[in-house]
Amino acid sequence: MNQSDKIRIIDLFSGAGGFTLGFTSLKNKEGDSIFQPVWANDFNKDAVATYNQNFGNHCHCGDIVDILNDEDSSLPETDLVIGGPPCQGFSLLNKNREFDPRKDLWLPFMDVVERSGARAFVMENVPQLLGSQQYQDIVKYAEQLGFSVAPGQKLCAADYGVSQVRYRAFILGVLDGDPRDVFPPK
C-alpha cells in the first residue's frame, strides 16, 4: 500500500500518541497500516517529543487555539481527525468543573475538522461529556457542517482488548454514510 492510498489522520490533544498508535496499528491484509498520521498537536513539549520520535516529525507543540489563530499556520488536508480534548472540565474529580474553560476545547477540534477538509472525526472523553450541554453543542455543530453523528457511546476499554476496565465516551461523525453502521464497534 503506498502512502497516497492510506487514510490521512490528524491527532489533536495527542499526548505521546496513544490514539495515533491505535489507528496506525490497524492493518490491511498485506500487513500495512491503513492510516497515515499527517499532523498532530499537543501543548506538552515532552509528549510532543515522544510523539515525534514514534510517528514522524509532524506533531506541533503549542496551544491549539493560538496555532489556529496564527495566520501563518496551515493544516494539511486530511481524511480523519481524532483526539480527546482535555477531560478535566467534565471530570467528577474537578470541583470547579462548572466554569472550567477546557470544556469548550471541542470548538478548536471542530475548527480543525472543518479547515482540514476531514470526512470523519472521532472524539474521545470522559463519560460525563455525554450528559453535558457541550455534547449537545458538538452534535449540533457537526450536523451544521454536514456530518451524520452516531449517538455518543460509553465504551469500556476491556471490551476491546485493553487490559484495563476504563470507560470513555466516544463521538463519531462522518460526511458520507451512516456512522451507526459501524459504531459502536462490536
Legacy VTK file of the C-alpha trace (Angstrom):
# vtk DataFile Version 3.0
C-alpha trace
ASCII
DATASET POLYDATA
POINTS 186 float
0.000 0.000 0.000
1.560 3.310 -0.969
1.269 6.473 1.136
-1.350 8.066 -1.122
-3.736 5.125 -0.545
-3.671 5.489 3.234
-6.306 7.304 5.271
-4.674 10.521 6.468
-5.229 11.437 10.125
-4.752 14.479 12.324
-4.458 13.787 16.057
-5.373 16.679 18.379
-4.516 16.821 22.082
-2.304 13.925 21.055
-0.149 13.474 24.125
2.508 10.889 23.326
0.352 9.386 20.573
-1.837 6.674 22.087
-4.768 7.403 19.781
-2.450 7.545 16.752
-0.933 4.215 17.825
-4.370 2.629 17.945
-5.241 3.786 14.448
-1.866 3.042 12.856
-1.969 -0.462 14.349
-4.910 -1.304 12.086
-3.500 -3.244 9.123
-4.752 -4.345 5.744
-4.422 -7.970 4.611
-0.869 -7.273 3.360
0.132 -6.121 6.860
0.421 -2.418 6.032
-1.152 0.255 8.206
-4.222 1.725 6.571
-3.759 5.048 8.420
-1.069 7.682 7.910
-0.682 10.422 10.525
-0.004 13.762 8.804
-0.311 16.341 11.606
-0.684 16.325 15.375
-0.710 18.781 18.238
-0.195 18.896 21.966
0.916 21.656 24.320
3.281 19.451 26.353
6.774 19.544 24.833
7.817 16.168 26.275
4.690 14.485 24.896
5.335 16.120 21.510
8.947 14.877 21.528
7.751 11.337 22.295
5.072 11.506 19.601
7.579 12.732 17.005
10.072 10.025 17.955
7.452 7.343 17.366
5.406 8.660 14.432
7.490 11.175 12.495
8.209 14.840 12.894
4.709 16.260 12.363
3.468 16.900 15.913
3.440 20.612 16.733
3.861 21.924 20.254
1.603 24.732 21.393
-1.889 25.799 22.326
-4.237 24.706 19.533
-6.197 27.970 19.824
-3.024 30.014 19.266
-1.989 27.807 16.347
-5.384 28.204 14.680
-5.336 31.974 15.241
-1.860 32.307 13.667
-2.394 33.403 10.055
0.928 31.794 9.096
-0.079 28.331 10.279
-1.737 25.850 7.986
-3.207 22.392 8.276
-2.722 19.596 5.782
-5.731 18.141 4.025
-6.850 15.044 5.865
-9.476 12.327 5.889
-9.990 11.889 9.625
-9.487 13.983 12.768
-9.065 12.105 16.036
-8.471 13.346 19.526
-9.509 13.738 23.095
-9.914 17.338 24.223
-8.927 17.743 27.892
-11.404 15.951 30.117
-10.774 17.838 33.358
-13.691 20.179 32.650
-16.081 17.213 32.804
-14.342 15.055 35.394
-16.177 14.414 38.643
-12.856 14.999 40.431
-12.817 18.653 39.309
-14.677 20.662 41.957
-14.653 23.750 39.674
-15.844 21.954 36.533
-18.936 24.127 36.048
-16.823 27.093 34.873
-13.785 25.240 33.504
-12.817 26.778 30.124
-11.364 23.451 28.942
-14.964 22.290 28.414
-15.013 24.388 25.229
-11.900 22.913 23.593
-14.202 20.904 21.349
-14.557 24.148 19.340
-10.950 24.188 18.035
-11.265 20.428 17.467
-14.219 21.023 15.160
-12.433 24.015 13.594
-9.612 21.647 12.588
-12.172 19.178 11.227
-13.606 21.927 9.037
-10.318 23.556 7.962
-8.621 20.258 7.069
-11.474 19.009 4.910
-11.845 15.889 7.044
-14.562 13.438 6.013
-14.856 11.970 9.518
-13.929 12.591 13.138
-13.625 10.559 16.331
-13.643 12.421 19.640
-12.911 10.722 22.971
-13.527 11.996 26.505
-14.831 11.034 29.933
-18.359 9.587 30.052
-19.685 12.722 31.805
-19.355 14.564 28.486
-22.353 12.657 27.114
-24.732 14.256 29.628
-23.475 17.796 29.110
-24.603 20.809 27.119
-21.238 20.646 25.337
-22.129 17.214 23.950
-25.360 18.599 22.530
-23.411 21.559 21.104
-20.838 19.253 19.481
-23.552 17.237 17.755
-25.399 20.351 16.599
-22.191 21.972 15.310
-21.119 18.812 13.472
-24.544 18.438 11.883
-24.382 22.070 10.705
-21.119 21.133 8.948
-22.970 18.288 7.199
-21.819 15.394 9.382
-24.014 12.494 10.409
-23.248 11.833 14.056
-23.736 8.498 15.755
-25.183 8.778 19.251
-22.288 9.157 21.684
-21.293 5.893 23.315
-19.738 4.967 26.635
-17.314 2.154 25.820
-15.137 0.026 28.098
-11.527 -0.458 27.027
-11.512 -4.038 28.362
-14.184 -4.965 25.811
-11.702 -4.124 23.030
-8.602 -5.961 24.209
-7.106 -3.434 26.646
-6.152 -4.956 29.996
-7.906 -2.180 31.882
-11.516 -1.530 32.879
-11.736 2.076 31.754
-14.871 3.716 30.432
-14.639 6.520 27.899
-17.125 8.450 25.790
-16.755 8.384 22.007
-18.409 10.568 19.400
-18.166 9.620 15.715
-19.200 11.817 12.807
-18.986 11.140 9.069
-19.858 13.112 5.959
-20.659 10.084 3.822
-22.927 7.298 5.044
-24.453 6.470 8.380
-21.931 6.106 11.229
-24.368 3.848 13.089
-23.498 1.166 10.516
-20.064 0.786 12.144
-20.423 2.405 15.559
-20.245 1.315 18.237
-17.781 -1.383 17.210
-18.824 -4.910 18.036
LINES 1 187
186 0 1 2 3 4 5 6 7 8 9 10 11 12 13 14 15 16 17 18 19 20 21 22 23 24 25 26 27 28 29 30 31 32 33 34 35 36 37 38 39 40 41 42 43 44 45 46 47 48 49 50 51 52 53 54 55 56 57 58 59 60 61 62 63 64 65 66 67 68 69 70 71 72 73 74 75 76 77 78 79 80 81 82 83 84 85 86 87 88 89 90 91 92 93 94 95 96 97 98 99 100 101 102 103 104 105 106 107 108 109 110 111 112 113 114 115 116 117 118 119 120 121 122 123 124 125 126 127 128 129 130 131 132 133 134 135 136 137 138 139 140 141 142 143 144 145 146 147 148 149 150 151 152 153 154 155 156 157 158 159 160 161 162 163 164 165 166 167 168 169 170 171 172 173 174 175 176 177 178 179 180 181 182 183 184 185
